[in-house]
Amino acid sequence: MAGLKSFKMNCAGCHGVPGQPSQWGTRNFYPRVPQFADNPPHLSAPQMFVAIKHGIRYSGMGGWDGMMTDEEIWKVATFLERIGSLPAEVKTNWKAAQ
């Protein structure tokens, strides 16, 4: 649940939530910002940790090192890795994220 809360607070503005994609994240960037509610990432938690912490070169994804602790980043990365098979309580909270 901590990863979901951190995602909502730090990531949803760009990556959207179920039923509510990011308006500017889907229009104003190239490459487009992935909307994880509609298209879950196909990366492992360690790969996502690196992307979140250090950013992705030549994209709108800046690094969050210094803005989120490593522990917070791991929680978000683990949430995203499991987004397709969330426990019932977390899935309910995720679907009600709007």
Rosetta silent file (secondary structure, phi, psi, omega in degrees, C-alpha in Angstrom):
SEQUENCE: MAGLKSFKMNCAGCHGVPGQPSQWGTRNFYPRVPQFADNPPHLSAPQMFVAIKHGIRYSGMGGWDGMMTDEEIWKVATFLERIGSLPAEVKTNWKAAQ
SCORE:     score description
SCORE:     0.000 S_00000001
   1 L     0.000  -31.480 -179.118    0.000    0.000    0.000 S_00000001
   2 H   -64.029  -37.637  178.370    2.934    2.352    0.675 S_00000001
   3 H   -65.199  -38.958  177.174    4.075    2.086   -2.952 S_00000001
   4 H   -63.494  -45.988 -179.858    0.593    2.984   -4.176 S_00000001
   5 H   -61.575  -42.786  179.161    0.432    6.019   -1.870 S_00000001
   6 H   -66.347  -39.301  177.167    3.853    7.194   -3.013 S_00000001
   7 H   -60.600  -48.228 -179.855    2.879    6.663   -6.660 S_00000001
   8 H   -57.415  -42.213 -175.271   -0.297    8.741   -6.198 S_00000001
   9 H   -74.577  -39.042 -170.354    1.662   11.534   -4.527 S_00000001
  10 H  -109.194  -24.757 -168.519    4.724   11.644   -6.792 S_00000001
  11 L  -116.066  -29.037 -172.499    3.996    9.877  -10.080 S_00000001
  12 H   -62.323  -27.405  178.780    0.290   10.055  -10.940 S_00000001
  13 H   -58.370  -33.414  178.401    0.526   13.640  -12.193 S_00000001
  14 H  -100.128  -38.453 -171.402    2.503   12.381  -15.190 S_00000001
  15 H   -99.805   -1.493  174.422    1.581    8.681  -15.332 S_00000001
  16 L    72.864  176.066  176.101   -2.135    8.911  -14.491 S_00000001
  17 E  -135.738  168.674 -178.971   -4.452    6.719  -12.453 S_00000001
  18 L   -54.242  128.832  177.914   -7.256    4.338  -13.498 S_00000001
  19 L    77.386   -0.886 -178.113   -9.863    6.201  -15.513 S_00000001
  20 E  -145.443   80.340  177.120   -7.899    9.435  -15.419 S_00000001
  21 L   -66.760  156.948  177.102   -4.822    9.601  -17.656 S_00000001
  22 L   -66.180  124.780 -178.987   -2.498   12.549  -17.271 S_00000001
  23 L   -67.348  -51.074 -177.678   -3.742   15.314  -19.568 S_00000001
  24 L   -80.206  -28.921 -179.998   -0.443   17.049  -20.180 S_00000001
  25 L   -67.740  -23.813 -179.636    1.677   13.896  -19.890 S_00000001
  26 L   -92.913   -8.086 -176.256   -0.105   12.322  -22.851 S_00000001
  27 L  -116.534  -40.046 -166.404    0.130   15.377  -25.092 S_00000001
  28 L   -96.907    8.366 -179.253    3.158   17.530  -24.396 S_00000001
  29 L  -125.907  148.304  168.846    6.003   15.021  -24.368 S_00000001
  30 L  -135.517  123.057   -2.016    7.810   12.948  -26.938 S_00000001
  31 L   -67.506  156.695 -179.252    8.125   10.137  -26.333 S_00000001
  32 L   -59.156  148.275  178.647    4.710   10.114  -24.677 S_00000001
  33 L   -75.972  125.279  179.847    4.599    9.535  -20.935 S_00000001
  34 L   -60.695  138.432  175.976    3.429    5.962  -20.224 S_00000001
  35 L  -103.304   98.454 -168.619    0.029    5.746  -18.544 S_00000001
  36 L   -68.374  -21.155  176.614    0.550    2.789  -16.222 S_00000001
  37 L   -67.921  -35.441 -179.224   -3.141    2.236  -15.390 S_00000001
  38 L   -91.735  -29.451 -174.627   -3.807    1.464  -19.056 S_00000001
  39 L  -140.841   83.373 -177.302   -0.439    0.015  -20.006 S_00000001
  40 L   -58.260  147.343 -179.899    1.496   -1.488  -17.063 S_00000001
  41 L   -68.351  152.788  178.512    5.284   -1.427  -17.369 S_00000001
  42 L  -114.099   48.500  179.371    7.115   -4.576  -18.390 S_00000001
  43 L  -122.613  155.944  175.656   10.219   -3.953  -16.312 S_00000001
  44 L   -77.174  163.257  177.846   11.505   -5.579  -13.156 S_00000001
  45 H   -57.656  -42.704  177.536   11.518   -3.659   -9.882 S_00000001
  46 H   -61.964  -38.227  177.644   15.330   -3.176  -10.083 S_00000001
  47 H   -65.507  -41.311  178.881   15.026   -1.740  -13.611 S_00000001
  48 H   -68.875  -35.367  177.119   12.261    0.616  -12.499 S_00000001
  49 H   -57.048  -48.010 -179.790   14.262    1.622   -9.430 S_00000001
  50 H   -62.213  -43.828 -179.799   17.111    2.788  -11.681 S_00000001
  51 H   -63.700  -42.009 -179.751   14.705    4.633  -14.014 S_00000001
  52 H   -69.509  -45.293 -175.958   12.945    6.374  -11.119 S_00000001
  53 H   -68.353  -44.265 -171.975   16.124    7.242   -9.237 S_00000001
  54 H  -107.767   -8.598 -178.658   18.244    8.401  -12.183 S_00000001
  55 L    83.090  178.161  179.481   15.673    9.249  -14.860 S_00000001
  56 L  -124.187  118.448 -177.546   15.612    8.168  -18.496 S_00000001
  57 L   -58.513  144.570  178.095   17.883    9.970  -20.912 S_00000001
  58 L    61.702   32.858  176.565   16.276   11.748  -23.869 S_00000001
  59 L  -144.114  178.164  177.400   12.813   11.656  -22.296 S_00000001
  60 L   -81.870   -0.686 -176.902   10.694   13.711  -19.924 S_00000001
  61 L   -85.614  100.829  175.335   11.480   11.312  -17.062 S_00000001
  62 L   -82.617  161.938  177.920   13.793   13.108  -14.691 S_00000001
  63 L   -77.504  146.844 -179.600   15.506   11.380  -11.798 S_00000001
  64 L  -104.177    9.056  176.898   13.918   11.477   -8.356 S_00000001
  65 E   -58.882  127.790 -178.463   17.182   10.998   -6.441 S_00000001
  66 L    92.860  -18.980  177.230   17.115   13.502   -3.588 S_00000001
  67 L  -103.364  -26.118  174.815   13.335   14.011   -3.843 S_00000001
  68 E  -128.936  146.053  175.511   12.402   10.482   -2.786 S_00000001
  69 L   -73.940  161.808  175.688   14.357    8.187   -0.491 S_00000001
  70 H   -57.920  -38.237  179.576   15.670    4.898   -1.855 S_00000001
  71 H   -62.118  -43.597  177.814   13.076    3.153    0.318 S_00000001
  72 H   -63.815  -41.791  179.445   10.236    5.172   -1.258 S_00000001
  73 H   -62.144  -43.665  178.493   11.602    4.500   -4.746 S_00000001
  74 H   -61.077  -39.395 -179.814   11.758    0.745   -4.033 S_00000001
  75 H   -64.316  -42.192  177.518    8.148    0.790   -2.827 S_00000001
  76 H   -65.749  -44.871 -179.521    6.978    2.505   -6.019 S_00000001
  77 H   -60.174  -41.726  178.920    9.094    0.170   -8.183 S_00000001
  78 H   -67.545  -41.330  175.877    7.646   -2.885   -6.425 S_00000001
  79 H   -57.698  -47.490 -178.245    4.095   -1.525   -6.766 S_00000001
  80 H   -66.244  -36.268  178.603    4.626   -0.999  -10.507 S_00000001
  81 H   -62.984  -33.345 -175.413    6.184   -4.444  -10.949 S_00000001
  82 L  -103.295   10.539 -172.910    3.073   -6.007   -9.377 S_00000001
  83 H   -58.257  -26.755  179.458    0.470   -3.640  -10.814 S_00000001
  84 H   -83.779  -10.500 -178.376   -1.091   -6.443  -12.878 S_00000001
  85 H  -140.220   52.413 -178.122   -1.531   -8.765   -9.879 S_00000001
  86 L   -74.248  147.224  171.919   -2.279   -6.534   -6.909 S_00000001
  87 L   -60.100  155.006 -173.542   -3.864   -7.922   -3.722 S_00000001
  88 H   -52.679  -46.381 -177.805   -7.602   -7.182   -3.524 S_00000001
  89 H   -62.913  -43.276 -179.620   -7.313   -4.335   -0.985 S_00000001
  90 H   -69.013  -41.212  179.255   -4.578   -2.567   -2.936 S_00000001
  91 H   -60.813  -41.737  178.089   -6.390   -3.124   -6.254 S_00000001
  92 H   -61.703  -44.339  178.434   -9.560   -1.555   -4.819 S_00000001
  93 H   -64.487  -39.392  179.339   -7.561    1.446   -3.604 S_00000001
  94 H   -65.085  -45.767 -178.730   -5.806    1.704   -6.999 S_00000001
  95 H   -67.404  -25.423  179.136   -9.077    1.575   -8.955 S_00000001
  96 L   -94.486   19.558 -171.933  -10.535    4.268   -6.672 S_00000001
  97 L   -69.372  -18.920 -176.272   -7.481    6.470   -7.186 S_00000001
  98 L   -55.879    0.000    0.000   -9.279    9.265   -9.036 S_00000001
